[in-house]
Amino acid sequence: MPKPPETSKSTLETLRGSVDALLTVAGQKQNQLAEGIDLPNYAVSRRQSGRSPWSFDEADTIARHFGIPTLTLLAGAQTACEAYASNRGSTVTELIAAPKETLRTAEATSTSSEPTSAEPQSSEPAAPTADDVTELPTPAPCVLCGLPATTELEGFPQHVSADDCEAAKSTAQAPTPPTDVHAAPEAPAPSPTGVTQEPPRTHTSRAGERSARPRQERTDTKDAGVAFLRSNIKHALQEHNGDIEAAQAFLIRKAIPHAMELLDITRRGGRYDVVAFPFLPDILRKPTDSKPDQIWEARPKWSRAWDSLPPGIHTIDELDINGAYLSALKTHLPLGELVHSEGPIDTIKEKRSGFHLVTPGEWTHAHLPNPLGARDEQGPLWIGEPTLRQLNRAASEKYGRLCTPPQIHESWTSGSTEHLLEYARVALTEVRAEAIATDNTVAREYIKAMYSKLVSTMGDSNYNRDLHRPDWMHIIRSAAFSNLWEKAFKANAAGLHVVRVSGTDELHVIGDWRAAVATGGRRLFPEGRGVTEVKLKNQRTITIDSEA
């Protein structure tokens, strides 16, 4: 009778299984592997949990670390472990038992004064004792053969001996008898250890099978993130003997992995995995590497026509908005998979965020930039949540009904929160403020590189393969542009003449901006280098003729 077809595993699943098994056989911890292949420990953890993929180059590095060919590593856990053991003139069972045997030898040496048994000693390695083996409540894949095991050794699910692995293989390959729907269900056969075996539970998603992230207690929040950043800066200066330029260059190179580690630290215990890879609709996919996706971020690039300014001599103050992308991290980000809907949607009431195909209203104001940014084409377009909310605000009575509300044709949205990256943002803000107060250039440039590179690489970048969220990238950028438009609107409402709005942080105005006040009597533009302040970059004078 032909053997039933085995469930095929992906190459990545096979690789992860081989790595887990090799770590057990080699007696290594995950941090030792991370150091051996020159990756951060958190990156190895992500790749092994399925939250980010191993690359081909990294597979080659892992194979060199264990001294086996790459193809052997990808052949499966059993083949990889046997090759590793063969290179050391041993067997897999002997290597697994070696750490325990070494411990027992050390204990025997420390108690050499006690009477010894006259029985002859066996040359075979001692099998794991009952104290070494832990029974698992639910069967888990053995790190040696990949089949369900009900026992755990040294913290890893595995069969106690090679005979148990062979028995599990025979059981898996045995033909399944025809099922009698009228017969009573039979109890599952006990395993060699006496524990009833149950089929392993699987978790699937549209992105493919992936291990579930273990829930952690929230013990680290903003303070842990601040301590992490301070420690990195201190150690960089120590390692480079106080050389500021060298320490700064080193920290900037590490900005992306450090930013990802900061997210891990400040998200521990969170109910949502920020590095999940959910399904993405086609509007977020690039048709080619050289062509963008369909999302319009509403980046402003606007200059006021001179003939709309009053005649006379004017001084234009060029203001710079501090930490624009850092402030934009506090925005409504979609949590999970984006879901399609037709027609209008109230994302504020339903607490959702995403992208919307809209037909915007006409913009006829020469004294203010269009919230849609510098767009020449007409007709429907896909915009992010911050742009939609900004257009709706501009159409409200509070803003003077500057335009008509956009017409929503369809949307891709998910449940959202404004606090997803909040602890990381607050930690970066606090360390940035400390760096400015102490004139610490190294820390200031390090923090700037972290949040700017995080936003620029979280979409689709070879520099950050641990986070692939183009939806977040578009929304954060759109939030930064929306924040800038909001400042331009408030400047105009306070009696200033807005002359230019560009990028994420460029605002040119005419008038006494230092004395301008917002609603409630507070200063509109406090001067300074904090994220809630602005700084003057340049001044220039223009003359507007009365005939212009």
C-alpha positions in Angstrom: 0.0 0.0 0.0 1.5 3.4 -0.9 2.4 5.7 1.9 0.1 8.6 2.5 1.5 11.9 1.3 3.3 13.8 4.0 2.4 17.4 4.9 4.8 19.6 3.0 6.7 22.3 4.9 7.9 25.5 3.5 11.6 26.1 3.2 11.4 28.7 6.0 9.6 26.3 8.3 12.2 23.7 7.6 15.0 26.1 8.2 13.5 27.2 11.6 13.1 23.6 12.6 16.7 22.9 11.7 18.0 25.9 13.7 16.0 24.9 16.8 17.3 21.3 16.6 20.9 22.4 16.1 20.8 24.7 19.0 19.7 21.8 21.2 22.2 19.3 19.9 25.0 21.9 20.0 24.1 22.9 23.5 23.8 26.6 22.5 21.5 29.3 23.4 19.8 31.7 21.0 22.1 34.6 22.0 25.1 32.5 21.1 23.7 31.9 17.7 23.0 35.6 17.3 26.5 36.5 18.2 27.9 33.9 15.9 26.0 35.1 12.9 26.4 38.8 13.8 22.7 39.6 14.3 20.9 41.2 17.2 19.2 38.6 19.5 15.8 40.2 18.9 16.3 39.7 15.2 17.0 36.0 15.6 14.0 35.7 17.9 11.8 37.3 15.2 13.0 35.0 12.5 12.6 31.9 14.5 9.1 32.9 15.6 8.1 33.5 12.0 7.5 37.2 12.4 10.2 37.9 9.8 11.9 35.7 7.3 15.4 34.4 7.2 17.3 35.4 4.1 19.4 33.2 1.8 22.6 35.0 3.0 21.7 34.4 6.6 21.0 30.7 5.9 24.6 30.5 4.5 25.9 32.2 7.7 24.0 29.8 10.0 25.3 26.8 8.1 28.9 28.1 8.5 28.2 28.7 12.2 27.4 25.0 12.7 29.9 23.8 10.2 27.5 22.1 7.8 26.6 22.7 4.1 23.6 25.0 3.5 21.7 22.4 1.6 22.1 20.0 4.5 20.7 22.7 6.8 17.7 23.1 4.5 17.2 19.4 4.3 15.5 19.2 7.7 16.3 19.0 11.4 17.3 15.3 11.4 19.6 15.5 8.5 21.2 18.7 9.8 21.7 17.3 13.3 23.2 14.1 12.0 25.7 16.0 9.9 26.6 18.2 12.8 27.1 15.2 15.0 29.1 13.3 12.3 31.5 16.3 12.0 32.3 15.8 15.7 32.7 12.1 15.5 29.6 11.5 17.7 25.9 10.8 17.4 22.9 13.1 18.1 21.9 11.1 21.2 25.4 11.4 22.6 25.6 15.2 22.0 22.2 15.7 23.6 23.3 13.7 26.7 26.7 15.3 26.9 25.8 18.3 29.0 24.0 16.1 31.5 26.9 13.6 31.6 29.3 16.5 32.2 27.2 17.7 35.1 27.0 14.3 36.7 30.7 13.8 36.3 31.3 17.1 38.1 29.0 16.1 40.9 30.7 12.8 41.2 34.1 14.5 41.5 32.8 16.8 44.3 31.6 13.8 46.3 34.6 11.5 45.7 34.9 10.8 49.4 31.7 8.8 49.4 31.9 5.0 48.8 31.7 4.1 45.1 29.8 1.2 43.6 31.9 -1.8 42.5 29.6 -2.4 39.5 31.3 -2.0 36.2 30.7 1.3 34.4 29.1 1.2 31.0 30.8 3.0 28.1 27.5 4.0 26.6 26.2 7.6 27.5 23.6 7.6 30.2 20.1 8.1 29.0 18.2 11.2 30.4 16.8 10.5 33.8 13.2 11.0 34.8 14.2 14.3 36.5 15.5 15.6 33.2 12.4 14.9 31.2 9.3 17.1 31.5 5.8 15.9 30.4 4.1 18.4 28.0 0.4 19.0 28.5 0.0 19.4 24.7 2.2 17.6 22.1 4.6 19.8 20.3 6.9 19.2 17.3 10.1 17.3 18.2 13.2 19.4 17.5 14.9 16.3 16.0 12.3 14.7 13.8 9.5 17.3 13.7 6.8 14.9 14.7 4.6 15.4 17.8 6.4 14.8 21.1 4.8 14.7 24.6 8.1 15.2 26.5 10.5 18.1 26.9 14.2 17.9 27.5 16.3 20.9 28.5 13.5 23.2 27.6 12.9 21.8 24.1 10.1 19.5 23.0 11.7 16.3 21.8 11.5 12.5 22.0 13.7 11.0 24.7 15.6 8.7 22.4 16.1 8.0 18.7 13.9 4.9 19.1 11.0 7.1 20.1 11.6 9.3 17.0 11.5 6.1 14.8 8.3 5.0 16.6 6.7 8.3 15.9 7.6 8.1 12.2 6.2 4.7 12.0 2.9 5.9 13.6 2.7 8.9 11.2 3.3 6.7 8.1 0.8 4.0 9.1 -2.3 4.0 6.9 -5.4 5.4 8.5 -8.2 2.8 8.8 -11.6 3.7 7.3 -13.8 5.7 9.6 -17.1 4.3 10.7 -19.4 7.2 11.3 -21.7 5.1 13.4 -18.9 3.8 15.6 -18.0 5.4 18.9 -14.8 7.4 18.8 -11.8 5.5 20.0 -9.5 6.9 22.7 -6.1 7.9 21.3 -3.3 5.5 21.9 -0.9 6.3 24.7 2.6 7.5 23.9 5.7 5.7 25.0 5.8 7.9 28.0 2.2 7.1 29.0 0.7 10.5 28.1 -2.2 10.6 25.7 -1.3 12.2 22.4 -3.5 14.9 20.8 -3.2 16.4 17.4 -1.0 19.6 17.6 -2.9 22.8 17.4 -2.1 25.0 14.4 -2.7 28.7 13.8 -3.0 30.0 10.3 -3.4 33.4 8.7 -3.6 34.8 5.2 0.1 35.6 5.4 0.8 31.8 5.9 1.4 29.7 9.0 3.2 31.6 11.7 4.0 30.8 15.4 1.8 32.8 17.8 3.7 35.4 19.8 3.6 34.6 23.5 1.8 37.1 25.7 4.2 38.9 28.0 3.5 41.0 31.1 3.8 44.7 30.7 6.8 45.4 32.9 8.6 47.7 30.6 7.1 50.9 29.2 8.5 54.4 28.6 11.1 54.3 31.4 12.6 51.0 30.0 12.8 52.6 26.6 14.6 55.7 28.0 17.0 53.5 29.9 17.7 51.5 26.7 18.5 54.6 24.7 20.7 56.1 27.4 22.6 52.9 27.7 23.3 52.7 24.0 24.6 56.2 23.9 26.8 55.6 27.0 28.3 52.4 25.7 29.0 53.8 22.2 31.0 56.6 23.8 32.9 54.2 26.0 33.7 51.8 23.2 35.0 54.6 21.0 37.0 56.1 23.9 35.1 59.3 23.9 35.5 59.9 20.1 32.3 61.9 19.4 32.4 61.5 15.6 33.1 57.8 15.7 30.4 57.1 18.4 27.9 59.1 16.4 28.6 57.3 13.2 28.3 54.0 15.0 24.9 54.8 16.6 23.5 56.1 13.3 24.5 52.8 11.6 22.6 51.0 14.4 19.6 53.3 14.3 17.3 50.8 12.5 18.0 47.7 14.6 17.9 49.9 17.8 14.6 51.4 16.8 13.1 47.9 16.3 14.5 46.8 19.7 13.0 49.9 21.2 9.6 48.9 19.8 10.0 45.4 21.4 10.9 46.9 24.8 8.0 49.4 24.8 5.5 47.0 23.4 6.0 44.1 25.8 2.7 42.9 27.1 0.9 44.7 24.3 -2.2 43.0 22.8 -1.0 43.5 19.2 2.2 42.4 17.5 3.6 45.4 15.8 5.8 43.3 13.5 3.0 41.2 12.1 2.8 40.9 8.3 -1.0 41.2 7.5 -2.5 40.9 4.0 -2.2 44.0 2.0 -4.6 45.2 -0.7 -3.3 45.9 -4.2 -3.5 49.7 -3.6 -0.5 49.3 -1.3 1.6 47.1 -3.7 4.1 48.6 -6.1 3.4 47.5 -9.7 7.2 47.6 -10.3 10.2 48.6 -8.2 10.4 51.9 -10.0 6.7 52.8 -9.7 4.9 53.8 -6.5 1.7 52.3 -5.1 -1.6 54.1 -5.4 -1.6 56.1 -2.1 -1.5 59.9 -2.2 0.2 61.2 0.9 -0.7 64.9 0.3 2.8 66.2 0.7 2.6 70.0 0.6 4.6 72.1 -1.9 2.9 75.5 -2.0 4.0 79.1 -2.4 1.6 82.0 -2.2 1.1 84.2 -5.2 2.7 87.6 -4.6 -0.3 89.6 -5.9 -2.4 88.2 -3.0 -0.2 89.9 -0.4 -0.8 93.5 0.7 1.6 96.1 -0.9 4.7 97.2 1.1 8.0 95.9 2.4 7.6 92.6 4.3 10.0 90.4 6.3 9.5 86.7 5.7 10.4 84.5 8.6 11.3 80.9 7.6 10.2 78.7 10.5 11.3 75.1 11.0 9.0 72.6 12.7 11.0 70.4 15.1 10.7 66.6 15.1 7.9 66.5 12.5 8.0 62.7 12.0 8.5 62.1 15.7 5.3 63.9 16.5 3.5 62.1 13.6 4.1 58.7 15.4 1.0 59.6 17.4 -1.6 59.0 14.8 -4.4 56.5 14.2 -2.7 53.3 12.8 -4.6 50.3 11.6 -4.1 47.3 13.9 -4.8 44.3 11.8 -5.8 43.2 8.3 -7.4 45.9 6.2 -11.0 45.1 5.2 -12.8 46.5 2.2 -16.0 48.4 2.3 -18.1 50.4 -0.2 -19.6 53.8 0.2 -19.2 56.4 3.0 -17.7 55.4 6.4 -17.4 57.3 9.7 -14.0 56.1 10.8 -14.0 58.4 13.9 -17.2 56.9 15.2 -16.3 53.4 14.3 -12.6 53.8 15.5 -11.1 52.6 12.3 -8.2 53.8 10.1 -7.0 53.0 6.7 -7.3 54.3 3.1 -10.1 55.8 1.1 -10.9 56.3 -2.5 -12.4 59.8 -2.6 -13.4 62.6 -4.9 -12.3 65.8 -3.1 -14.1 69.1 -3.1 -12.9 72.1 -5.0 -10.2 74.3 -3.3 -10.5 78.1 -4.1 -8.4 79.8 -1.4 -5.3 81.6 -2.6 -4.1 82.5 0.9 -3.9 78.8 2.1 -2.5 75.6 0.7 -4.8 72.8 -0.3 -4.9 70.0 2.4 -4.4 67.6 -0.5 -1.0 69.0 -1.3 0.5 69.8 -4.7 -1.8 67.7 -6.9 -2.4 68.6 -10.5 -4.6 65.8 -11.6 -8.4 65.8 -11.1 -10.7 63.0 -10.1 -10.8 60.3 -7.5 -7.7 59.3 -5.6 -6.6 57.1 -2.7 -5.8 59.0 0.5 -4.8 57.9 4.0 -6.7 58.5 7.2 -5.0 61.7 8.3 -5.7 63.4 4.9 -9.4 62.3 5.1 -9.8 63.7 8.6 -8.0 66.9 7.6 -10.3 67.4 4.6 -13.4 66.8 6.8 -12.1 69.4 9.3 -11.5 71.9 6.6 -15.1 71.4 5.5 -16.5 71.9 9.0 -18.0 75.1 10.4 -15.2 75.4 12.9 -12.8 75.9 10.0 -15.1 78.2 8.0 -16.3 75.6 5.5 -13.2 76.0 3.3 -14.4 73.2 1.0 -17.0 70.6 0.6 -16.5 67.2 2.4 -14.8 64.6 0.2 -17.1 61.9 -1.3 -15.9 58.4 -0.2 -16.4 55.7 -2.8 -14.7 52.7 -1.1 -12.3 52.1 1.7 -9.8 49.6 3.1 -9.8 50.0 6.9 -9.1 48.2 10.2 -9.7 48.8 13.8 -7.2 51.4 15.0 -5.5 53.1 17.9 -3.6 56.3 18.4 -1.3 54.8 21.1 0.4 52.0 19.2 3.8 53.6 19.1 3.2 56.0 22.0 5.7 54.6 24.5 8.4 54.6 21.9 7.6 58.1 20.8 7.6 59.4 24.4 10.9 57.7 25.1 12.6 59.2 22.0 11.1 62.6 22.9 12.5 62.5 26.4 16.0 61.5 25.4 16.0 64.1 22.6 15.1 66.8 25.1 17.9 65.7 27.4 20.3 65.8 24.5 19.3 69.4 23.6 19.5 70.5 27.2 23.0 69.1 27.6 24.2 70.0 24.1 24.8 66.3 23.4 25.3 66.1 19.6 25.8 62.4 19.6 22.5 61.7 21.4 20.6 64.2 19.3 21.7 62.9 16.0 21.1 59.3 17.2 17.5 60.0 18.1 16.9 61.9 14.9 18.2 58.9 12.9 16.1 56.4 14.8 12.7 58.0 14.2 13.4 59.2 10.7 14.9 55.9 9.5 12.1 53.9 11.2 9.5 55.8 9.3 11.4 55.7 6.0 12.1 51.9 6.1 9.0 50.4 7.7 7.3 50.3 4.3 9.3 48.3 1.7 13.1 48.5 2.4 16.0 46.2 2.3 17.4 48.0 5.3 14.6 46.9 7.6 13.2 43.4 6.9 11.8 43.1 10.5 8.8 45.5 9.8 6.8 45.5 6.6 3.9 48.0 7.1 3.6 50.3 4.1 0.2 51.2 5.4 1.8 52.6 8.6 4.5 54.4 6.6 1.9 56.2 4.4 -0.3 57.1 7.4 2.6 58.5 9.5 3.9 60.6 6.6 0.4 61.8 5.8 0.0 62.7 9.5 3.2 64.8 9.4 1.9 66.7 6.3 -1.5 67.2 7.9 0.1 68.6 11.1 2.0 71.1 8.9 -1.2 72.2 7.2 -2.8 72.6 10.6 -0.1 75.0 11.6 -0.5 77.0 8.4 -4.2 77.3 9.0 -3.8 78.4 12.6 -1.1 80.9 11.5 -3.6 82.4 9.1 -6.3 82.5 11.7 -4.0 84.3 14.1 -3.5 87.1 11.5 -0.2 86.0 10.0 0.3 85.8 6.2 1.3 82.3 5.1 3.8 82.6 2.3 5.2 79.0 1.8 4.5 75.5 3.1 6.7 72.6 2.0 7.8 69.2 3.0 7.2 68.2 6.6 8.7 71.1 8.5 8.9 74.2 6.4 6.6 77.1 7.1 7.2 80.7 5.9 5.1 83.5 7.4 4.9 87.3 7.4 4.0 88.9 10.7 4.9 88.8 14.4 4.7 85.0 14.9 6.3 85.2 18.4 3.3 87.3 19.6 0.6 85.2 17.8 -1.8 83.4 20.1 -4.0 80.4 19.5 -7.4 79.5 20.9 -7.4 79.9 24.7 -4.7 82.6 24.7 -1.7 80.4 24.6 1.2 81.2 22.3 0.8 79.7 18.9 4.5 79.3 18.0 6.7 79.1 21.2 10.3 79.4 20.1 12.8 76.7 20.9 14.0 73.2 19.9 11.4 71.1 21.5 8.9 69.0 19.5 6.1 71.5 20.4 8.3 74.5 19.5 9.6 76.1 16.3 12.9 77.7 15.4 13.8 80.5 13.0 16.0 79.3 10.2 16.2 82.4 8.0 14.8 85.8 7.3 14.4 87.6 4.0 12.8 90.9 2.9 10.5 91.4 -0.1 8.7 94.4 -1.6 5.2 94.2 -3.0 4.4 97.1 -5.3 0.9 98.6 -5.1 0.5 97.9 -8.8 1.2 94.2 -8.5 
